[in-house]
């Protein structure tokens, strides 16, 4: 598995975490397509990520360095 620096944050990411996140994103897309006949919007992705990253219960929180107040996804143009 490859590991590399994660942008400007000084952390690292690897193939396996990206594979897991990719599979989770595909599952979300499939659920939206089944339920609504479409893919989730950027606003819905932001709300989902904000909710997951900002869970109040520490045992379920993904990050230990606080609860994010905002999540922004910028589409490529």
N, C-alpha and C positions, 0 to 999 in steps of 0.2 A: 504494500500500500504506500502511495506517495503522500508526503506531508509537505506543506509549504506555508510561508508567512501569509497571514490573513490581512492583506492590505496594510493600512496605516496603524492598525490597533496593536501590532506587536505579538499577536497570538498566532496559532497555527491551525490549519484545517487539513483534513485528509480525505482520501477516497471513500472510506467506509462511512464517515459521518455524512458526506455529501450524498452517497447512495441511499442512506436511510432517510434523509430529508427529502430527496427526490421522490422516493416511494411514498412518503407521507403526503407530499404535494400532489402527486398523481391520484392518491386516494381521495383527497379533498375535491379535486377537479371532477372525478367520477361521481362523487356524491352530489355535487352541484348539478352535473349534467342529468343525473337521474331525477333529482328533486325539482329542478327549475328549467331543464333543457338548455343550459348554458354553462359557461365557465365562470368562476368567481371574478368579480371586478377587482381593480386595484384597491378600492376602498374596502371591500370585503376582506381581501388579503391582509391589509393593514390592521383591520379590526381583529381578525383571527390571531395575527402575530402579537398584537398588543395584549390581547387576552391571555394567550399562552405564556408570554414572557412576563406578564404582570400579575400572575396568580398570587393572591394574598398569602396562601398557605405555603410556608417555606419549603415543606417537604415535596411540593409539586412544582416549585419554581425552578426554571431552567438555569438561571443565573444567580450568583450569590452577591453581586455588586449592586443590588437595588432593583427597583421596579421601574421599567421605562415609562415615561409619561407620554411619549409619542413614538410612532413608527411611520416612516415615510418610504414609499417605494416610488422610484422615478423610472418611468418607462423609457426604453431606448427609443431614439427617434432616427 
